[in-house]
Amino acid sequence: MFSGSEEETTVNSTVKPDISRERSAELYEKSKTYFPGGVNSPVRAFKSVHGTPLFIQKGDGCFIWDADGNQFIDFCASWGPLILGHNNSAVREKVIEAMQNGMSFGAPTALENQLAELILKNNKYIRKLRFTSSGTEAVMSAVRLARGYTKRDKIIKFEGCYHGHLDSLLVKAGSGLVTFGETSSAGIPKSFADETIVVPLNNIQAVEEAFEQFSDQIAAVIIEPVPANNGLLLQTQEFLEFLRRICTKNKSLLIFDEVISGFRVGFEGAAGYYNIYPDIITYGKIIGGGLPVGMYGASEEIMGMISPDGPVYQAGTLSGNPVAMAAGIAQLTELSKSNFYKDLNNKTFEFTESIQRYATAKNYKFKVFTIGSIFWFAFTDRESISNADEIDASSMEKFKIMHRELLNRGVYLGPSGYEVGFVSSTHSKIELEKAKRAIFESLDIVFRGSRA
């Protein structure tokens, strides 16, 4: 383990030749004839980093292999849900067992009950839940539920938080402290965006002003309590507690979007980490071990508004899909075991602290932000970044170089400097040590300016 003294570690920070991407490049050229931009989700196109996208062939443990046979230590983890690593045997065997009985029924199964019971017995912040097929669908349903329960229309969201691609939340701030959202995608009617009020993160004054102007119109405040889609914008305990108080005071609901933080920073997610009771919580694909799953939950009273018990409609043929439920049972059973999160979070802390000590010893303008087993590399000298405006957009050029050098050294991060990384239970000390060395070398190259 690197002890923090620059003289006590030696790294070979020479520029390495680019890995072969010949097969991936061929697949990408073909995919562009089938899909917009050649991908089925925009960030996969590698537009923010060097080279063409890597087409992944397989994954096992903390490793992935691309179509050219290159092996990488993976810190993307399918954008977070693979907390047990790739191809986990317990999850795989449970999935195979379920598939032998059929893959979809559009009808209730006992597996739904089993997974729900596992979640509810270990999460005091919700009393009833509804499964969906994605995090976006869970958030969409939660917003509709909040509007139906309060009989109000407007939603407060925060600049820098991402809540999936539903129309009313795919908005950005305009000019001013408190603004109606401006659409960040074509195809969204202005009238939809006008129901969304966008304010800066970690800004009590802005939230107070929004409630002063629209108090009797605000159905809910929605926030990623651990904003992790635009960097890792950690919020203060005081700010999150303030949101709870002001929502209660104004009879608005507080929605925690925990599609990333749920079951990642702890079994009870950020709600448990901060010990704050939101009114509605949304969760995502980590529930299904990487299979398409989402979920939202709340009190019995609030969830009683959902059809068929109440007037708020939400449905889905694949909601509660038996294969996904089986994967979720296997994964969450492992996560509920004693000391699982303690061990994983300690491992992540040691890993990220080593990297930070190296950068500090070298006087690099570089910070590692972390919570639980989530981390983010930022080329900054700020001690904290809690607001999207505090991210230096020009620093993403340094990330591009770092990403390229890491790929050439067998380390895979998500292809954008705004994306976070994840440590899994399968990252051993050996792999983490190899990854650290690769990161040290890559940082040396970035700050030496060896590569444009």
C-alpha positions in Angstrom: 0.0 0.0 0.0 1.3 3.5 -0.9 2.2 5.2 2.3 2.0 8.8 1.2 5.6 9.6 0.6 6.6 10.4 -2.9 10.0 8.8 -2.5 8.6 5.5 -1.3 6.9 4.6 -4.5 8.2 4.2 -8.0 5.9 4.2 -11.0 6.7 3.8 -14.7 4.9 6.8 -16.1 5.9 6.3 -19.7 3.2 6.6 -22.4 2.0 3.2 -23.5 0.8 2.4 -27.0 -2.9 2.4 -27.6 -4.7 -1.0 -27.2 -6.1 -2.7 -30.2 -9.7 -1.6 -31.0 -9.9 -3.1 -34.5 -12.8 -5.5 -33.8 -14.6 -2.9 -31.6 -14.2 -0.3 -34.4 -15.6 -2.7 -36.9 -18.6 -3.4 -34.7 -19.1 0.3 -34.1 -19.1 1.1 -37.8 -21.8 -1.6 -38.3 -23.8 -0.5 -35.3 -24.0 3.1 -36.7 -26.1 1.6 -39.6 -28.6 0.3 -37.0 -28.7 2.7 -34.1 -28.5 6.6 -33.8 -24.9 7.3 -33.1 -24.3 3.5 -33.2 -25.4 3.1 -29.5 -28.5 2.5 -27.5 -27.5 5.0 -24.8 -25.6 8.2 -25.6 -22.6 8.0 -23.2 -21.6 4.7 -24.7 -20.5 6.5 -27.9 -17.2 7.6 -26.2 -17.7 11.1 -27.4 -16.2 12.5 -24.2 -13.0 10.4 -24.4 -10.5 9.2 -27.0 -11.2 6.5 -29.5 -14.1 4.4 -30.6 -16.4 2.6 -28.1 -15.2 -0.7 -26.7 -17.6 -3.5 -27.3 -17.6 -5.7 -24.3 -17.5 -9.5 -24.8 -17.8 -10.8 -21.3 -17.3 -10.0 -17.6 -16.3 -12.1 -14.6 -15.6 -10.8 -11.1 -14.0 -7.4 -11.3 -12.8 -8.0 -14.9 -14.3 -7.3 -18.3 -13.0 -8.3 -21.8 -13.7 -6.4 -25.0 -14.2 -7.8 -28.5 -10.5 -7.5 -29.2 -9.6 -9.6 -26.2 -8.3 -6.8 -24.0 -8.8 -7.4 -20.3 -9.7 -4.6 -17.9 -10.2 -4.1 -14.2 -13.7 -2.7 -14.3 -14.8 0.3 -12.1 -17.9 1.0 -14.2 -19.8 -2.1 -13.0 -22.6 -1.6 -15.5 -23.0 1.9 -14.0 -23.2 0.7 -10.5 -25.5 -2.3 -10.0 -22.8 -5.0 -10.1 -21.8 -4.6 -6.5 -21.0 -8.3 -6.4 -19.0 -8.1 -9.6 -19.7 -9.6 -13.0 -21.3 -13.0 -13.4 -21.8 -13.6 -9.7 -22.4 -17.4 -9.2 -25.2 -17.0 -6.6 -27.1 -14.5 -8.9 -26.4 -16.6 -12.0 -27.7 -19.8 -10.5 -30.8 -18.2 -9.1 -31.5 -16.7 -12.6 -31.1 -20.1 -14.3 -33.3 -21.8 -11.8 -36.1 -19.2 -12.4 -35.7 -19.3 -16.2 -36.3 -23.1 -16.2 -39.8 -22.3 -15.1 -40.4 -19.6 -17.7 -39.2 -16.0 -18.3 -42.4 -13.9 -18.2 -46.0 -14.4 -17.2 -47.5 -10.9 -16.8 -49.0 -12.3 -13.6 -48.0 -12.4 -9.9 -45.3 -14.8 -8.7 -44.1 -15.8 -5.3 -40.7 -14.4 -6.2 -42.1 -10.9 -6.1 -43.3 -11.5 -2.5 -39.9 -12.9 -1.5 -37.9 -9.9 -2.8 -40.3 -7.4 -1.4 -40.2 -9.1 2.0 -36.4 -9.1 1.9 -36.3 -5.3 1.2 -39.0 -4.2 3.6 -37.7 -6.2 6.5 -34.3 -4.5 6.1 -35.4 -1.0 5.2 -37.4 1.0 7.8 -37.9 4.0 5.4 -40.6 2.4 3.3 -43.6 0.2 4.1 -45.0 -0.7 0.7 -43.4 -0.8 -2.7 -44.0 -1.3 -6.4 -41.6 -2.9 -8.8 -41.0 -1.3 -12.2 -38.6 -2.2 -15.1 -36.2 0.7 -14.8 -35.1 3.6 -12.5 -36.5 6.1 -15.0 -39.9 4.4 -14.7 -39.7 4.4 -10.9 -39.0 8.1 -10.8 -41.8 8.8 -13.3 -44.2 6.9 -11.2 -43.0 8.6 -8.0 -43.6 12.0 -9.4 -47.0 11.1 -10.6 -47.8 9.6 -7.2 -46.6 12.8 -5.5 -48.9 14.9 -7.7 -51.8 12.6 -7.2 -51.4 12.5 -3.4 -50.9 16.3 -2.9 -53.2 17.4 -5.8 -50.5 19.8 -6.8 -48.6 20.0 -10.1 -45.2 21.7 -9.6 -41.9 19.8 -8.8 -38.7 21.3 -7.5 -35.5 19.7 -8.8 -31.9 20.6 -8.5 -29.4 21.5 -11.2 -26.8 18.7 -11.5 -29.2 15.9 -10.5 -30.4 13.4 -13.1 -33.6 11.6 -12.7 -33.9 9.6 -15.9 -35.2 10.8 -19.2 -38.8 11.6 -18.3 -40.1 14.8 -19.9 -40.8 16.9 -16.8 -37.4 16.3 -15.3 -35.2 16.4 -18.4 -34.8 20.1 -17.8 -32.0 22.5 -16.8 -31.9 25.8 -14.9 -32.4 29.1 -16.7 -30.8 32.3 -15.6 -31.6 33.3 -12.0 -31.6 31.7 -8.6 -35.1 30.2 -8.9 -36.2 29.4 -12.5 -38.7 27.3 -14.4 -36.8 24.6 -16.2 -35.6 24.9 -19.7 -35.8 21.7 -21.7 -32.5 20.0 -22.2 -33.8 17.8 -25.0 -35.7 18.4 -28.2 -39.2 17.0 -28.2 -40.3 18.2 -24.7 -43.1 20.7 -24.7 -42.4 24.0 -22.8 -45.6 23.4 -20.9 -44.1 20.3 -19.3 -40.9 22.1 -18.3 -43.0 25.0 -16.8 -44.2 22.6 -14.1 -40.6 22.1 -12.9 -38.7 24.6 -10.8 -35.0 24.2 -11.0 -32.7 25.5 -8.2 -29.0 25.0 -7.3 -27.9 22.2 -5.1 -26.9 22.9 -1.5 -28.6 26.3 -1.6 -31.1 26.9 1.2 -31.9 30.4 0.0 -33.0 29.2 -3.4 -35.3 26.5 -2.0 -36.8 29.0 0.4 -37.5 31.5 -2.4 -39.1 28.7 -4.5 -41.5 27.9 -1.7 -42.3 31.5 -1.0 -43.3 31.9 -4.6 -45.1 28.6 -5.2 -45.7 27.0 -1.7 -49.3 25.9 -2.4 -48.4 24.6 -5.8 -45.4 22.4 -5.0 -46.2 18.7 -5.0 -42.7 17.5 -4.2 -39.0 18.2 -4.0 -36.9 15.6 -5.8 -33.2 15.1 -5.2 -30.5 12.6 -5.5 -29.4 12.6 -1.9 -26.1 11.4 -3.2 -25.9 13.3 -6.6 -23.8 11.0 -8.7 -24.8 11.6 -12.3 -22.9 14.8 -12.8 -19.8 14.2 -10.7 -20.2 13.2 -7.1 -21.8 16.4 -5.6 -22.0 15.4 -1.9 -24.6 17.4 0.0 -24.4 18.4 3.7 -26.4 16.7 6.3 -27.8 20.1 7.2 -29.1 20.7 3.7 -30.9 17.4 3.4 -32.4 17.9 6.8 -33.5 21.3 5.8 -35.3 19.8 2.8 -37.1 17.4 5.1 -38.3 20.3 7.3 -39.4 22.7 4.5 -41.3 19.9 2.7 -43.1 19.0 5.9 -43.9 22.6 6.7 -45.4 23.2 3.2 -47.2 19.8 2.9 -45.0 18.9 0.0 -43.4 15.5 -0.4 -39.7 14.8 -0.3 -38.6 12.3 -3.0 -35.2 10.7 -2.7 -34.0 9.4 -6.0 -31.7 6.5 -4.9 -31.3 4.8 -8.3 -27.5 5.0 -7.7 -27.1 5.3 -4.0 -29.8 2.8 -3.0 -28.3 -0.5 -1.8 -24.9 1.0 -2.8 -23.9 3.2 0.2 -25.8 0.8 2.5 -28.8 -1.5 2.4 -31.0 1.4 3.4 -29.2 3.7 0.9 -28.7 7.4 1.5 -31.9 7.6 3.6 -30.2 5.3 6.1 -26.8 6.9 5.7 -28.2 10.3 6.6 -31.0 9.0 8.8 -33.6 11.1 7.0 -37.2 9.9 6.2 -38.2 10.9 2.7 -41.8 10.5 1.7 -41.0 8.5 -1.4 -37.8 6.7 -2.4 -36.9 5.4 -5.9 -34.4 2.6 -6.5 -32.9 1.1 -9.7 -31.1 -1.8 -11.3 -28.9 -2.8 -8.4 -32.0 -4.6 -7.1 -31.8 -7.0 -10.0 -28.1 -7.7 -10.1 -27.9 -5.8 -13.3 -31.1 -7.0 -14.9 -33.7 -4.3 -15.7 -35.5 -3.5 -12.4 -36.7 -0.4 -10.7 -38.8 0.2 -7.6 -40.4 3.0 -5.7 -41.7 2.8 -2.1 -43.3 4.9 0.6 -45.7 4.7 3.5 -48.8 2.6 3.3 -50.9 5.8 3.1 -49.0 7.2 0.2 -48.7 3.9 -1.7 -52.5 3.4 -1.1 -52.9 6.0 -3.9 -51.6 3.6 -6.5 -54.0 1.7 -8.7 -55.8 -0.7 -8.1 -56.1 0.6 -4.5 -56.2 4.3 -5.5 -56.6 6.7 -8.5 -52.9 7.0 -9.5 -52.3 4.7 -12.5 -49.1 2.8 -13.1 -48.6 -0.6 -14.8 -46.1 -2.7 -16.6 -46.1 -6.1 -18.2 -42.6 -6.8 -17.1 -42.9 -5.2 -13.6 -41.9 -7.9 -11.1 -40.5 -10.1 -13.9 -39.6 -13.5 -12.3 -36.1 -13.7 -13.7 -35.3 -10.2 -12.4 -36.9 -10.9 -9.1 -34.8 -14.1 -8.7 -31.6 -12.1 -9.5 -32.7 -9.5 -6.9 -33.3 -12.1 -4.2 -29.8 -13.6 -4.7 -28.1 -10.2 -4.8 -29.8 -8.6 -1.9 -29.4 -11.7 0.2 -25.7 -11.2 -0.1 -25.9 -7.5 0.6 -27.9 -8.1 3.8 -25.2 -10.3 5.3 -23.3 -8.9 8.4 -20.4 -6.6 7.6 -20.9 -6.7 3.8 -21.0 -2.9 3.5 -18.4 -2.3 6.3 -15.9 -4.4 4.4 -16.7 -3.0 1.0 -16.7 0.6 2.1 -13.4 0.2 4.1 -11.8 -1.3 1.0 -13.0 1.6 -1.1 -11.8 4.2 1.4 -8.3 2.6 1.5 -8.1 2.5 -2.3 -9.2 6.1 -2.8 -7.1 7.5 0.1 -4.0 5.9 -1.4 -4.7 7.7 -4.7 -5.4 11.0 -3.0 -2.1 10.7 -1.0 -0.2 10.1 -4.2 -1.7 13.1 -5.9 -1.2 15.3 -2.9 2.4 14.3 -2.5 2.9 15.2 -6.2 1.1 18.5 -5.8 -1.4 17.6 -8.5 -4.6 19.6 -8.8 -6.6 16.4 -8.3 -9.2 15.3 -5.8 -10.9 12.0 -5.1 -14.4 12.3 -3.7 -16.0 9.2 -2.2 -19.0 7.9 -0.3 -19.6 4.2 0.5 -18.2 2.3 -2.5 -18.7 5.2 -5.0 -15.8 7.4 -6.0 -15.2 10.3 -8.5 -12.0 11.7 -9.9 -12.0 15.4 -10.3 -9.2 17.6 -11.6 -9.7 20.4 -9.1 -8.1 21.9 -6.0 -11.4 22.3 -4.3 -11.9 20.5 -1.0 -15.5 19.9 -1.8 -17.8 20.2 -4.8 -21.5 20.2 -4.0 -22.9 22.2 -6.9 -22.7 21.6 -10.7 -21.4 25.1 -11.3 -18.3 24.3 -9.3 -17.1 21.7 -11.8 -14.5 23.1 -14.2 -15.6 22.0 -17.7 -12.1 22.5 -19.1 -10.8 19.8 -16.7 -12.5 17.2 -18.7 -9.6 17.4 -21.2 -7.4 16.0 -18.5 -9.8 13.2 -17.9 -9.8 12.3 -21.6 -6.0 11.7 -21.3 -6.4 9.8 -18.1 -9.1 7.6 -19.5 -7.0 6.7 -22.5 -3.9 5.9 -20.4 -5.9 3.8 -18.0 -7.4 1.8 -20.9 -3.9 1.2 -22.1 -3.0 -0.1 -18.7 -6.0 -2.4 -18.3 -8.3 -0.2 -16.2 -11.8 0.7 -17.3 -13.7 3.7 -16.1 -17.0 5.0 -17.5 -16.3 7.1 -20.6 -17.0 10.5 -19.2 -15.3 12.7 -16.6 -18.7 13.5 -15.1 -19.4 9.8 -14.3 -18.6 8.1 -11.0 -16.8 4.8 -10.4 -17.7 1.9 -8.3 -15.8 -0.7 -6.3 -17.3 -4.2 -6.0 -16.8 -7.0 -3.5 -14.8 -8.9 -6.1 -12.0 -6.2 -6.3 -9.2 -7.9 -4.4 -6.2 -6.2 -2.9 -4.1 -7.4 -5.8 -6.4 -5.9 -8.4 -6.8 -2.7 -6.5 -3.0 -2.4 -6.2 -2.6 -2.9 -9.9 -5.3 -0.3 -10.6 -3.6 2.2 -8.2 -0.3 1.8 -10.0 -2.1 2.4 -13.4 -3.8 5.5 -11.9 -0.5 6.9 -10.6 1.2 6.4 -14.0 -1.7 8.0 -15.8 -1.8 11.0 -13.4 1.9 11.5 -14.0 1.3 11.6 -17.8 -1.6 13.9 -17.5 0.3 16.5 -15.4 3.5 16.1 -17.3 1.6 16.9 -20.5 3.1 14.0 -22.4 0.0 13.5 -24.5 -2.4 15.9 -26.1 
